[in-house]
């Protein structure tokens, strides 16, 4: 199962590790801080 990450703590859209690697290359960055997306189980929604 592929893991996903958020760029900001309050982001609603998560991206893959490969996305962030490309982002770093395109912006000449050596490292960035990302937040691991944890699956959330929501019940009672129709």
C-alpha positions in Angstrom: 0.0 0.0 0.0 1.4 3.4 -1.0 2.0 6.0 1.7 0.8 9.5 1.4 2.1 12.8 2.9 0.9 16.3 3.5 3.0 19.4 2.8 1.5 21.3 5.6 0.0 20.1 8.9 -3.4 21.6 8.0 -3.5 20.5 4.3 -6.4 18.5 3.1 -4.8 17.1 0.0 -2.0 14.5 0.4 0.6 13.4 -2.2 3.0 10.5 -2.7 6.6 10.5 -1.8 7.6 10.6 -5.5 5.6 13.9 -5.8 7.6 15.4 -3.0 10.9 14.2 -4.4 10.1 15.8 -7.8 9.0 19.0 -5.9 12.3 19.2 -4.2 14.3 18.7 -7.4 12.2 21.3 -9.2 12.7 23.8 -6.4 16.4 23.0 -5.7 15.7 21.9 -2.2 17.8 19.4 -0.2 15.0 18.6 2.3 11.5 19.5 3.3 9.3 18.6 6.2 6.2 16.7 5.4 3.5 15.1 7.5 2.5 11.4 7.1 -1.2 10.9 6.2 -2.9 8.4 8.5 -6.0 6.7 7.3 -9.2 7.8 9.0 -12.2 5.5 9.4 -15.5 7.4 9.3 -18.7 5.6 10.0 -22.3 6.7 9.7 -21.9 8.6 6.4 -24.3 7.6 3.7 
